[in-house]
Amino acid sequence: MKRTRQSICARKASYRSEEEALIVVRRSDWQLRMYRCDRCRLFHLTSRTKGKRRPRPRD
């Protein structure tokens, strides 16, 4: 998998917890996906889905 560029990471809103990011996802009118950044280890949001693995549902 390709690593997130530092310049992209720095421009994005960051969330310290998964729960914090999910609150924003639920309130959004856009279809967003949350992910943990491989640079800063915080959570970011994206609307892109192409080429991304979808997390498996937890049982």
C-alpha positions in Angstrom: 0.0 0.0 0.0 1.2 3.5 -0.8 2.1 5.7 2.1 0.3 9.0 2.7 2.3 12.0 1.7 3.3 14.3 4.5 1.8 17.4 2.7 -1.6 15.6 2.4 -1.5 14.6 6.1 -0.7 18.1 7.3 -3.7 19.6 5.3 -6.3 17.2 6.6 -8.3 17.5 9.8 -7.1 15.0 12.4 -9.0 13.2 15.1 -7.3 11.7 18.1 -9.8 8.8 18.5 -11.9 6.6 16.2 -15.0 7.7 18.1 -14.3 11.4 17.5 -13.9 10.7 13.8 -17.0 8.6 13.6 -19.1 11.4 15.1 -18.1 13.6 12.2 -18.8 10.8 9.7 -22.3 10.4 11.1 -23.1 14.1 11.0 -21.8 14.6 7.4 -24.0 14.8 4.4 -21.2 13.2 2.4 -20.3 9.5 2.4 -17.1 9.5 4.3 -14.7 6.8 5.4 -12.4 7.0 8.4 -8.8 5.7 8.4 -5.8 5.7 10.6 -3.0 7.7 9.0 0.3 5.8 8.5 2.2 9.1 9.0 0.8 10.7 12.1 -1.1 7.7 13.5 -4.2 9.9 14.0 -7.5 9.4 12.2 -8.5 11.2 9.0 -11.6 11.2 6.8 -11.9 10.6 3.1 -14.6 10.3 0.5 -12.4 8.2 -1.8 -13.0 4.5 -2.0 -11.2 3.5 -5.1 -8.3 1.2 -4.4 -9.0 1.1 -0.6 -9.7 -2.1 1.3 -13.0 -2.0 3.1 -12.8 -3.1 6.8 -14.5 -6.4 7.6 -17.6 -6.0 9.7 -17.0 -7.0 13.4 -19.1 -9.8 14.7 
